[in-house]
Amino acid sequence: MARLLGNFRLPVFVLEQSRMEYLSQTLSLFSRQLEDLSLYRDGIIRHLCSFVLLQMADALCRENLESSVYVKRSSEIFRQFKKLLVQHYRQHHDIGFYAGCLNISTTYLSRIVKNITGHTVRFHLSELLGADARRMLECTDLDVQEISNQLGFSDQSVFGKFFIRQTGLSPLKFRMRKEELRKQ
């Protein structure tokens, strides 16, 4: 986070005692008791991770209120790319759309994303699509064709091949495996 904010001081920041205790309490929620919750465990862990990240972001923002923050152009482009990606990943699966929205070349966008994260644009897109597909298969009764359509795939077979690359299982096998785990 400090890298994205353009703040490279070490240590990144020091927490006040009360804020540290609050963060410690949140981290303590990641306990062995989560292992007993098979049905909702993944969702609980996702929400706890989001909560910890929000606490850390709040602490960083409060720490950096006094200092001026310089954001490099590449960091701002990356932030805008991630915002666009979250808004449009279901409809647009090509890098050209995102580069066009940012008024930059696909090569430049690819280089920025790779330099900042170590991953490609395709990786970020696939992560969002894969997470959404897994969530829909786990938490909805939509059939595979409907999920494929909602995620913007041209047809069900393309979606199936994508999902197999992401998880190693077909969408139907993934759904059946999750249902078997719930019954246990």
C-alpha positions in Angstrom: 0.0 0.0 0.0 2.8 2.4 0.8 4.3 1.7 -2.6 1.0 2.7 -4.3 0.8 5.8 -2.1 4.3 6.8 -3.2 5.7 6.7 0.4 8.9 4.8 0.6 10.0 5.7 4.2 11.0 2.9 6.5 9.4 1.9 8.7 6.3 2.5 6.7 4.3 3.6 9.8 4.1 3.1 13.5 0.7 2.3 15.0 -0.6 3.9 18.1 -1.2 1.5 20.9 -5.0 1.7 20.7 -5.0 1.2 16.9 -2.6 -1.8 17.3 -4.9 -3.4 19.9 -7.9 -2.9 17.6 -6.0 -4.5 14.7 -4.9 -7.4 16.9 -8.5 -8.0 17.9 -9.5 -8.2 14.3 -6.6 -10.6 13.5 -7.6 -12.8 16.4 -10.8 -13.5 14.6 -8.8 -15.6 12.2 -8.9 -18.5 14.7 -9.2 -22.3 14.8 -13.0 -21.8 15.2 -13.2 -20.9 11.5 -12.3 -24.5 10.7 -15.6 -25.7 12.2 -17.6 -23.4 9.8 -17.5 -25.3 6.5 -20.5 -23.6 4.9 -19.7 -19.9 5.4 -15.9 -20.1 6.1 -14.8 -18.7 2.7 -17.1 -15.8 2.9 -16.2 -15.0 6.5 -12.4 -15.1 5.7 -12.9 -12.8 2.7 -14.8 -10.3 4.8 -12.2 -10.4 7.6 -9.4 -9.9 5.1 -11.3 -6.9 3.7 -11.8 -5.5 7.2 -8.1 -5.9 8.0 -7.1 -4.1 4.8 -9.5 -1.3 5.5 -8.0 -0.9 9.0 -4.5 -0.8 7.5 -5.6 1.7 4.8 -7.2 3.9 7.4 -4.0 3.8 9.5 -1.9 4.6 6.5 -4.1 7.5 5.5 -4.1 9.0 9.0 -0.3 8.6 9.1 0.1 10.4 5.8 -2.2 13.3 6.4 0.7 15.4 7.5 3.0 14.5 4.6 2.4 15.4 1.0 1.8 12.4 -1.2 3.3 12.3 -4.6 1.6 9.7 -6.8 3.5 8.7 -9.9 1.7 8.7 -13.2 2.0 5.0 -13.5 0.5 4.4 -10.1 -2.4 6.6 -11.0 -2.9 4.8 -14.3 -2.9 1.5 -12.4 -5.4 2.8 -9.9 -7.7 3.9 -12.8 -7.2 0.5 -14.5 -8.2 -1.4 -11.4 -11.3 0.8 -11.0 -12.3 0.2 -14.7 -11.6 -3.5 -14.3 -14.0 -3.8 -11.4 -16.7 -1.9 -13.2 -16.4 -3.7 -16.6 -14.7 -7.1 -16.2 -18.0 -8.9 -17.0 -18.5 -7.2 -20.3 -15.0 -6.5 -21.5 -12.4 -9.2 -21.5 -9.8 -7.5 -23.8 -6.9 -5.2 -22.8 -7.7 -2.9 -25.7 -10.9 -1.7 -24.0 -9.1 -0.7 -20.8 -6.2 0.9 -22.6 -8.6 2.9 -24.8 -10.5 4.1 -21.8 -7.2 5.3 -20.3 -6.1 6.8 -23.6 -2.9 4.8 -23.6 -1.5 2.0 -25.7 -2.0 -1.7 -24.7 1.7 -2.1 -24.5 2.1 0.8 -22.0 -0.8 -0.5 -19.9 0.7 -4.0 -19.9 4.1 -2.7 -18.8 2.6 -0.6 -16.0 0.5 -3.4 -14.6 3.4 -5.9 -14.9 5.9 -3.5 -13.2 3.5 -2.7 -10.3 2.1 -6.1 -9.6 4.3 -8.6 -11.3 1.2 -10.0 -13.1 -0.3 -9.4 -16.5 -3.6 -7.6 -17.3 -5.0 -11.0 -18.3 -4.1 -12.4 -14.9 -6.0 -9.6 -13.1 -9.0 -10.1 -15.4 -9.0 -13.8 -14.9 -8.8 -13.5 -11.2 -11.9 -11.4 -11.1 -13.8 -13.6 -13.5 -12.7 -16.8 -11.7 -13.7 -15.5 -8.3 -17.1 -14.4 -9.6 -17.6 -17.7 -11.3 -16.8 -19.7 -8.2 -19.0 -17.5 -6.1 -21.9 -17.9 -8.5 -21.5 -21.6 -8.7 -21.3 -21.9 -4.9 -24.0 -19.4 -3.9 -26.6 -19.4 -6.7 -28.8 -21.8 -8.5 -28.0 -20.3 -11.9 -27.1 -22.9 -14.5 -23.7 -22.8 -16.1 -25.1 -21.2 -19.3 -26.6 -18.3 -17.3 -23.3 -17.8 -15.4 -21.4 -17.9 -18.7 -23.7 -15.2 -20.1 -23.5 -13.0 -17.0 -19.8 -13.1 -17.1 -19.6 -12.1 -20.8 -18.3 -15.3 -22.3 -19.3 -16.0 -25.9 -20.6 -19.4 -25.1 -20.7 -22.0 -22.4 -17.8 -24.1 -23.8 -15.5 -21.1 -23.7 -16.5 -20.5 -20.1 -16.0 -24.2 -19.3 -12.5 -24.1 -20.7 -11.6 -20.9 -18.8 -13.0 -22.4 -15.6 -11.0 -25.6 -16.0 -7.8 -23.6 -16.5 -8.6 -21.6 -13.3 -9.6 -24.4 -11.0 -8.8 -27.7 -12.6 -12.4 -28.7 -12.5 -15.4 -28.3 -14.8 -18.1 -25.9 -13.5 -20.4 -28.8 -12.9 -17.8 -30.9 -11.0 -16.9 -27.8 -9.0 -20.5 -27.3 -8.0 -21.1 -30.9 -7.2 -17.9 -31.0 -5.1 -19.1 -28.0 -3.1 -22.5 -29.6 -2.5 -20.8 -32.8 -1.3 -18.7 -30.8 1.2 -21.9 -29.1 2.5 -23.6 -32.4 3.1 -20.7 -33.7 5.2 
